Amino acid sequence: MAEHNEILLKKIQEQGDLVRKLKAEKESSEKVINEYSIQDLGEFDKYISQYSYINGYTPSKLDFEVYNNLKNVDLMRYPYVKRWWCHMRSFSNSEITQLPFMKPPDAVKLILNTNQNRDQKIKEEVAKLLALKAQLTNDAPPQKFVLKTPKGTRDYNPQQMAIRNSVLQKIISVFKKHGAECIDTPVFELKEVLTGKYGEDSKLIYDLKDQGGEILSLRYDLTVPLARYLAMNKINNLKRYHIAKVYRRDNPAMTRGRYREFYQCDFDIAGQFDPMVPDAECLKVVTEILDSLDIGKYILKVNHRCLLDGMFEACGVPAEQFRSTCSTIDKLDKSPWQEVRTEMINEKGVTPEAADRIGEYVRLNGSTELVDKLLQDEKLSKSKSAVEGLQGIKLLLEYCELYGIKDKVLFDLSLARGLDYYTGIIYEAVLTEPIKIGGEEQSVGSIAGGGRYDNLVGMFDTKNKQVPCVGISVGVERVFSVLEARLAAGELSVRPSEIDVYVASAQKDFLTTRMRICNELWDAGIKAEQPYKKNPKMLNQLQHCEENGIPLAVILGESELKRGLVKIRNIVTRQEDEVPRDKLVEELKNRINMLNINVNGLEK
């Protein structure tokens, strides 16, 4: 019997590996265009030998879709596929957008692999896996699990949670200081609410299996749910903050604070107001948060979507390519100009001449002087959109000077922010110095970002009623990574526990007395605890206080209690003082205030 189960376990492992492989292949193949791919290249080669394109002699988006999913193929083995591939490669992006959409003819349906086919295959293999598991007898050895968190996620220990809670409370205090109200929305939304709002990033959305008649996806950020909330509740004015987890099927970089599950801290102002007034306040909020967190020197980069559109127009980029070109420019903070230029030309269809002209602008940054210079630029001054953006930037910089933050703001033409919903001012806070992680210096990059999105709410309103909005989002995971690096380097003091007083006893049989005193302290609002052993050792009790950063200990002794006294010990200085038993609560409160205990667990 044991031998039978051993064979079954081996088969279960092999079948499980197959299921995981199929799911991984499906995940890696999912793109914005991913409905059809070639299942049998040999058969496809035979079919395409008779035709120029999949539907005969007329090219269609189906050809481009299949071509887009064709990877790692030795075209020399398939001459007719190569001929068809060369046909497709000759089309420009603008020509491809004009191609009609056609469904595959019956003669080629079996040759093409669809998502439905993949799902069915996965379903069949999962059924086989379950059937194998069902054959295991009760005396089978326990299955070995790989104990790990899912990719792009992590656990947090008490010290890390103390850091997180402290950071979040500081951020919330700034939000409240500026009059923001708190809201919350579901962790998942209807898929149609999220689809098409993020441009190329839409492929990073986590879709959920239909379990109740609704097609759902995990929220990608907190901005689109806010827009849905405003439209659904017919709200025209709101200043809100929202702190919650969001989910992105991205390639994580854990040490730099880039995860698949992470917190966002959003502050948004919705309503019709005078230009740049709420926008400037959002920048002020960012500076107050970063100053209070004291995580290093930073700069606030600002730009304007209208200026970017005007710049693309002046450089000769077609209007339909503005957004895709913008998403490529957004990579300049991570990639050198030559890589970005290559992607613009080869993948986005921008001409080399236009790309070079764009390169001249995106290298520029400065302040009001640069704005004035660009307003006199021969090409940009002819673009209404560019002029509008430059005038907006100039007004924003004036307001930033009034708020005393202009020295922290940099007008940077390379800032793009790839999300499609931005319509006006955009900004990003970037740490200017690397941090040490594991003895190595690493750049953290963007630590907050946001901008104006005036048309997003109207997408959800049946009458297309617009509610202008502007907001910021603080990348707290990157803040946490900076502070955790300081903790590891011994530069930061953290109290995982917020206990102020430890009730200890120097002799035996004081459990009930300790419990009565703890209850008295709790009723008075004092954070206190005691050992859970009836007769603990004194040295162990004091060591517990030192290890957990508990500043005060009440020490009970028989002789002191008979005289109506108890001892209070300062754990750091080791000084002990006798105080009247009936004055214990009052004395402890005074000492806690004098010690200036930080309730958030981080050293002030």
C-alpha positions in Angstrom: 0.0 0.0 0.0 2.8 2.4 0.9 4.5 1.6 -2.4 1.3 2.3 -4.3 1.0 5.7 -2.5 4.6 6.5 -3.2 4.0 6.0 -7.0 0.9 8.1 -6.8 2.7 10.9 -5.1 5.3 10.9 -7.8 2.6 11.1 -10.5 0.8 13.9 -8.5 4.1 15.9 -8.4 4.6 15.4 -12.2 1.0 16.4 -12.9 1.2 19.4 -10.6 4.3 20.5 -12.4 2.5 20.2 -15.7 -0.5 22.3 -14.5 1.9 25.0 -13.1 3.8 25.1 -16.4 0.5 25.5 -18.4 -0.6 28.3 -16.1 2.7 30.0 -16.4 2.7 29.8 -20.2 -0.8 31.2 -20.3 0.2 34.1 -17.9 3.4 34.9 -19.9 1.5 34.9 -23.2 -1.3 37.3 -22.0 -0.9 40.7 -23.6 -3.1 43.5 -24.7 -3.5 41.5 -28.0 -3.5 37.8 -27.1 -6.6 36.0 -28.4 -4.9 33.9 -31.1 -1.5 32.3 -31.5 -0.2 29.4 -33.7 -0.8 26.0 -32.2 0.8 23.9 -35.0 3.4 25.7 -37.1 3.8 22.8 -39.5 0.1 22.8 -40.4 0.1 26.6 -40.6 3.0 26.4 -43.0 1.0 24.1 -45.3 -2.1 26.3 -45.1 -0.3 29.6 -45.7 1.5 28.1 -48.7 -1.8 28.6 -50.6 -2.6 32.1 -49.4 -0.9 35.4 -48.6 -2.8 36.0 -45.4 -4.8 33.9 -42.9 -8.1 35.0 -44.5 -6.9 34.5 -48.0 -5.5 37.5 -49.9 -6.7 40.3 -47.6 -4.6 41.2 -44.5 -6.5 41.7 -41.3 -5.9 42.4 -37.6 -6.1 38.6 -37.1 -2.8 38.3 -39.0 -1.2 41.0 -36.9 -2.5 39.4 -33.7 -1.0 36.0 -34.6 2.2 37.7 -35.8 2.4 39.6 -32.5 2.3 36.3 -30.5 4.9 34.5 -32.7 8.1 34.0 -30.6 11.3 32.0 -30.9 10.5 30.4 -34.2 13.1 29.1 -36.6 11.6 30.6 -39.8 14.1 28.7 -42.0 12.1 25.5 -41.2 8.8 27.1 -42.3 9.4 29.0 -45.6 5.7 29.9 -46.1 5.4 31.1 -42.6 8.5 33.2 -43.2 7.0 34.7 -46.3 3.8 35.6 -44.4 5.9 37.0 -41.5 7.8 39.3 -43.9 4.4 40.5 -45.2 3.3 41.4 -41.8 6.6 43.0 -40.8 6.3 45.4 -43.8 3.1 47.1 -42.4 3.6 50.3 -40.3 1.7 50.8 -37.1 -0.6 53.3 -38.7 -1.4 50.8 -41.5 -2.1 48.1 -39.0 -4.7 50.2 -37.1 -6.6 50.5 -40.4 -6.8 46.8 -41.0 -10.2 45.2 -40.7 -10.9 42.6 -38.0 -11.8 39.1 -39.3 -12.5 35.8 -37.5 -10.4 32.9 -38.6 -11.9 30.6 -41.4 -12.9 27.1 -40.4 -9.9 25.7 -42.3 -7.5 27.4 -39.9 -9.3 27.4 -36.6 -7.7 24.1 -35.4 -4.3 25.4 -36.3 -4.7 28.5 -34.1 -4.5 28.3 -30.3 -6.9 30.5 -28.4 -7.2 31.5 -24.7 -10.3 29.3 -24.6 -8.2 26.3 -25.8 -5.6 27.1 -23.2 -8.2 27.3 -20.4 -9.8 24.1 -21.5 -6.4 22.3 -21.5 -5.6 23.6 -18.0 -9.0 22.5 -16.8 -8.5 19.0 -18.2 -5.0 18.7 -16.6 -6.3 20.0 -13.2 -9.1 17.4 -13.3 -6.4 14.7 -13.8 -4.5 16.1 -10.9 -7.5 16.0 -8.6 -8.3 12.4 -9.8 -4.8 11.3 -8.8 -5.1 12.9 -5.4 -8.4 11.1 -4.8 -6.7 7.8 -5.3 -4.4 8.3 -2.3 -5.3 6.1 0.7 -5.6 7.4 4.2 -2.3 6.1 5.3 -0.4 8.1 2.7 2.5 10.2 4.0 1.7 13.9 4.5 2.2 16.0 1.4 5.2 18.3 1.5 4.3 21.9 1.0 6.7 24.7 -0.1 6.2 27.3 2.6 6.6 30.7 0.9 4.6 33.8 0.3 3.3 34.2 -3.3 5.6 36.0 -5.7 5.7 39.7 -5.1 4.3 39.6 -1.6 5.8 39.3 1.9 5.2 38.9 5.6 5.9 41.6 8.1 7.4 41.1 11.5 6.5 43.2 14.6 9.4 45.7 14.0 8.5 46.2 10.4 4.8 46.7 11.3 5.9 49.3 13.9 7.6 51.2 11.1 4.6 50.8 8.8 2.1 52.0 11.4 4.3 55.0 12.3 4.6 56.0 8.7 0.9 55.6 7.9 -0.1 57.7 11.0 2.2 60.5 10.0 0.8 60.5 6.5 -2.8 60.5 7.7 -2.0 63.4 10.1 -0.9 65.5 7.0 -4.0 64.5 5.0 -6.3 65.5 7.9 -4.4 68.8 8.3 -5.4 69.7 4.8 -9.1 68.8 5.4 -9.3 65.4 3.7 -12.0 62.9 4.6 -11.5 59.1 4.5 -13.3 56.7 2.2 -12.9 53.0 1.3 -13.8 51.0 -1.8 -13.9 47.2 -2.5 -10.7 45.5 -3.2 -12.1 44.2 -6.4 -14.2 46.0 -9.1 -16.2 45.0 -12.1 -13.6 44.3 -14.8 -15.2 46.8 -17.2 -14.6 49.6 -14.6 -10.9 49.0 -14.8 -10.4 48.0 -18.4 -9.0 50.6 -20.7 -8.1 53.2 -18.0 -4.4 52.4 -17.7 -3.2 52.2 -21.3 -0.4 49.6 -21.7 -0.4 48.9 -18.0 -3.9 47.3 -18.4 -2.1 44.0 -19.0 -0.9 44.1 -15.3 -4.5 43.8 -13.9 -5.3 40.7 -11.9 -8.5 39.1 -13.2 -10.7 37.0 -10.9 -12.5 33.8 -11.8 -16.2 34.3 -12.3 -17.9 32.9 -9.2 -21.2 34.7 -9.1 -22.2 36.0 -12.5 -19.9 39.0 -12.4 -16.5 39.4 -14.1 -14.2 41.0 -11.6 -10.6 42.3 -11.3 -8.5 43.3 -8.3 -8.0 47.1 -8.2 -4.9 48.3 -9.9 -4.8 51.6 -8.1 -7.2 53.8 -5.9 -7.8 56.5 -8.5 -10.2 54.7 -10.9 -12.3 53.3 -8.0 -12.5 56.9 -6.7 -13.8 58.1 -10.1 -16.4 55.3 -10.1 -17.4 56.3 -6.5 -17.9 59.9 -7.5 -19.9 59.1 -10.6 -22.0 56.5 -8.9 -22.9 58.7 -6.0 -23.3 62.0 -8.0 -20.6 63.7 -6.0 -19.3 67.0 -7.4 -16.9 68.1 -4.7 -14.7 66.0 -2.4 -11.3 66.1 -0.7 -10.5 62.6 0.2 -7.8 60.3 1.4 -7.7 56.6 0.9 -5.1 54.1 2.2 -5.4 50.5 1.1 -3.8 47.7 -0.8 -3.7 47.5 -4.6 -2.6 44.6 -6.9 -0.4 44.6 -10.0 0.8 41.6 -12.0 4.2 43.2 -12.4 7.8 41.9 -12.1 8.6 42.6 -8.5 11.8 44.2 -7.2 11.4 43.4 -3.5 14.4 45.2 -2.1 13.4 48.5 -3.8 9.8 48.3 -2.5 8.2 47.1 -5.7 5.6 44.4 -5.0 2.5 42.8 -6.6 0.5 43.5 -3.4 1.2 46.9 -1.8 -0.3 49.9 -0.1 -1.1 53.2 -1.7 -1.8 56.4 0.2 -3.9 58.7 -2.0 -5.0 62.3 -1.5 -7.3 63.8 -4.1 -9.3 67.0 -4.6 -12.4 66.7 -6.8 -14.4 69.7 -8.0 -14.4 72.7 -10.3 -11.9 75.2 -9.0 -9.5 77.9 -10.3 -6.5 76.6 -12.3 -3.5 75.2 -10.3 -4.9 76.1 -6.8 -5.6 72.5 -5.7 -2.7 71.2 -7.8 -0.3 73.3 -5.8 -1.7 72.1 -2.5 -1.2 68.5 -3.6 2.5 69.3 -4.1 2.6 71.0 -0.6 1.1 67.8 0.9 3.8 65.7 -0.7 6.6 67.9 0.7 5.0 67.9 4.2 4.8 64.1 4.2 8.3 63.5 2.9 9.7 66.1 5.4 7.9 64.5 8.3 9.2 61.0 7.3 12.8 62.3 7.0 13.9 59.6 4.5 16.4 61.7 2.6 16.8 64.5 0.0 14.2 64.6 -2.7 13.0 66.6 -5.7 9.5 67.1 -7.0 9.5 66.8 -10.8 6.5 68.5 -12.6 5.3 68.5 -16.2 2.1 69.0 -18.1 0.3 66.5 -20.3 -0.8 69.3 -22.7 2.8 70.3 -23.0 3.8 66.7 -23.8 1.0 66.5 -26.5 2.1 69.8 -27.9 5.7 68.7 -28.0 4.8 65.5 -29.8 2.8 67.5 -32.3 5.6 69.9 -32.9 8.0 67.0 -33.4 5.8 65.4 -36.0 4.2 62.5 -34.0 0.7 61.6 -35.3 -2.1 62.3 -32.7 -3.1 58.6 -32.5 0.5 57.8 -31.3 0.6 60.5 -28.5 -0.3 58.1 -25.7 1.9 55.2 -26.7 4.8 57.6 -27.2 4.1 59.0 -23.8 4.3 55.6 -22.1 7.7 55.1 -23.7 9.0 58.5 -22.6 7.9 57.5 -19.1 10.7 54.9 -19.0 13.4 57.6 -19.2 13.9 57.4 -15.4 14.9 53.8 -15.7 16.4 53.5 -19.2 18.9 55.6 -21.2 17.7 57.8 -24.0 19.1 55.4 -26.7 16.9 52.5 -25.5 13.9 54.7 -25.2 14.6 56.1 -28.7 14.9 52.6 -30.1 11.6 51.5 -28.6 9.8 54.7 -29.9 11.0 53.9 -33.5 10.8 50.1 -33.6 7.7 49.5 -31.4 5.7 52.7 -31.4 6.2 53.7 -35.1 7.7 57.1 -34.4 10.1 58.2 -37.2 13.8 58.6 -36.4 13.6 62.3 -37.2 10.6 62.9 -34.8 12.4 60.8 -32.1 15.5 62.9 -32.4 13.5 66.1 -32.1 11.7 64.7 -29.0 15.2 63.9 -27.6 16.2 67.6 -27.7 13.3 68.6 -25.5 13.2 65.7 -22.9 16.7 66.5 -21.9 15.6 69.9 -20.6 14.7 70.8 -17.0 14.7 73.9 -14.9 12.3 76.4 -13.4 10.5 79.6 -14.4 13.3 80.7 -16.7 12.9 77.5 -18.8 9.2 78.0 -19.1 9.8 81.5 -20.4 12.4 80.2 -22.9 10.1 77.5 -24.2 7.2 80.0 -24.6 9.5 81.7 -27.1 10.4 78.4 -28.8 9.5 78.6 -32.6 7.9 75.1 -32.7 6.2 75.0 -29.4 4.8 78.5 -29.6 2.8 77.4 -32.6 1.1 74.6 -30.7 -2.0 75.7 -28.7 -1.6 72.6 -26.4 2.0 73.3 -25.7 1.4 77.0 -24.8 -1.5 75.9 -22.5 0.7 73.5 -20.7 3.6 76.0 -20.3 1.3 78.7 -18.9 -0.1 76.1 -16.5 3.4 75.2 -15.3 4.3 78.9 -14.9 1.2 79.5 -12.7 1.9 76.4 -10.7 5.5 77.5 -9.9 4.2 80.9 -8.8 1.8 79.2 -6.3 4.6 76.8 -5.2 6.7 79.9 -4.3 3.9 81.2 -2.2 3.8 77.8 -0.3 7.5 78.0 0.2 8.3 74.8 -1.8 9.6 76.2 -5.1 13.1 75.2 -4.3 12.0 71.6 -4.1 10.2 71.7 -7.5 11.9 70.9 -10.8 10.2 71.5 -14.2 11.3 68.4 -16.1 10.2 67.7 -19.7 11.2 64.0 -19.5 8.5 63.4 -16.9 5.6 61.6 -18.7 3.7 59.2 -16.3 2.3 56.5 -18.6 -1.2 56.2 -17.3 -3.8 57.2 -19.9 -6.2 59.1 -17.6 -3.9 62.1 -16.9 -5.0 65.3 -18.6 -3.1 68.2 -17.1 -0.3 68.7 -14.5 1.7 65.6 -13.6 4.3 65.3 -10.9 6.6 62.8 -9.2 8.8 62.9 -6.1 12.2 61.3 -6.5 14.8 60.6 -3.9 18.1 62.1 -5.1 20.4 60.0 -3.1 20.8 56.1 -3.0 20.2 54.1 0.1 22.3 51.3 1.5 20.7 47.8 1.4 22.8 44.9 2.5 26.0 46.9 2.2 25.2 48.0 -1.4 23.9 51.3 -2.5 20.6 51.2 -4.5 18.5 53.9 -6.0 14.9 54.0 -4.9 13.6 56.3 -7.6 10.0 57.6 -7.5 8.5 57.8 -4.1 5.3 59.7 -4.8 3.4 60.7 -7.9 0.2 62.0 -9.3 -1.5 64.5 -11.5 -4.7 65.9 -12.9 -7.4 63.7 -14.5 -10.4 65.8 -15.5 -12.1 63.3 -17.8 -12.0 60.0 -15.8 -15.2 60.5 -13.7 -17.2 61.3 -16.9 -16.3 57.9 -18.3 -18.6 56.4 -15.7 -21.4 58.9 -15.9 -24.3 58.1 -18.2 -24.5 61.8 -19.2 -20.7 62.1 -19.4 -20.8 64.7 -16.6 -17.2 65.7 -15.8 -15.8 66.2 -12.3 -12.3 67.6 -12.5 -9.9 65.9 -10.2 -6.2 66.1 -9.1 -4.4 64.0 -6.6 -1.2 62.4 -5.3 -0.2 58.9 -4.3 2.6 58.2 -1.9 4.6 55.0 -2.6 4.8 53.9 1.0 6.3 50.6 0.2 9.4 52.4 -1.0 9.3 54.6 2.1 9.2 51.3 4.1 12.2 49.9 2.2 14.3 53.0 3.1 13.4 52.9 6.8 13.9 49.1 7.0 17.3 49.5 5.5 18.1 52.1 8.2 16.8 49.7 10.8 19.1 46.9 9.5 22.0 49.3 9.6 21.3 50.3 13.2 20.4 53.9 12.3 16.8 53.6 13.5 15.3 52.6 16.9 12.0 50.7 16.9 9.7 49.6 19.6 7.6 46.7 18.3 5.5 46.8 21.5 3.8 50.0 22.8 3.7 48.7 26.4 4.8 51.5 28.8 4.7 49.5 32.1 5.6 46.0 33.0 4.2 44.7 36.3 6.8 42.4 37.8 7.2 40.6 41.1 10.4 39.9 43.1 9.0 37.0 45.1 6.6 34.0 44.7 2.8 33.9 44.9 2.1 37.5 43.5 0.1 36.5 40.4 -3.3 37.7 41.7 -1.7 41.0 43.0 -0.1 41.5 39.6 -3.4 40.8 37.8 -5.2 43.4 40.1 -2.6 46.1 39.4 -2.7 45.3 35.6 -6.4 45.7 35.6 -6.1 49.0 37.5 -3.6 50.3 35.0 -5.7 49.2 32.0 -8.8 50.9 33.4 -6.7 54.1 33.7 -5.7 53.8 30.0 -2.0 52.8 30.7 -0.5 50.2 28.4 0.7 47.5 30.7 1.4 43.8 30.8 2.7 41.1 33.2 4.5 37.7 33.0 2.1 34.8 32.4 4.0 32.5 34.8 2.9 32.3 38.4 6.4 32.6 39.8 8.7 34.1 37.2 12.4 34.9 37.7 13.2 38.5 38.4 16.1 38.5 35.9 13.9 37.2 33.1 11.3 39.9 33.7 13.8 42.7 33.5 15.4 41.2 30.5 12.0 41.1 28.8 11.7 44.8 29.4 15.1 45.6 27.9 14.5 43.4 24.8 11.1 44.9 24.1 11.9 48.5 24.9 9.5 48.8 27.8 10.6 51.9 29.7 9.1 51.3 33.2 8.5 48.4 35.5 6.4 48.2 38.7 8.1 45.8 41.0 6.1 44.2 43.8 7.6 43.0 47.0 6.1 41.7 50.2 7.8 44.2 52.6 6.9 47.2 50.4 3.3 46.2 50.1 2.9 45.8 53.8 4.1 49.4 54.1 1.7 50.5 51.4 4.4 51.0 48.8 5.5 49.7 45.4 8.7 50.2 43.5 8.9 51.9 40.0 12.1 51.0 38.1 13.4 53.0 35.1 14.7 50.2 32.8 17.3 52.4 31.0 18.8 54.1 34.1 18.0 51.2 36.5 16.9 53.7 39.1 14.3 52.5 41.5 11.9 54.7 43.6 9.3 53.7 46.2 5.9 55.4 45.7 2.7 55.0 47.6 0.5 52.2 46.3 -2.6 54.5 46.1 -0.6 57.1 44.0 0.7 54.5 41.5 -1.5 55.4 38.6 -0.9 59.1 38.9 2.9 58.6 39.3 3.1 56.3 36.3 1.2 58.8 34.1 3.6 61.6 35.1 6.6 59.5 34.3 5.3 58.3 31.0 4.7 61.9 29.9 8.2 62.9 31.1 9.8 60.1 29.1 8.0 61.4 26.0 7.1 57.9 24.9 6.3 57.8 21.2 3.1 55.9 20.8 3.9 55.0 17.3 6.9 52.9 18.3 9.5 54.9 16.4 12.1 57.1 18.1 11.2 60.8 17.6 
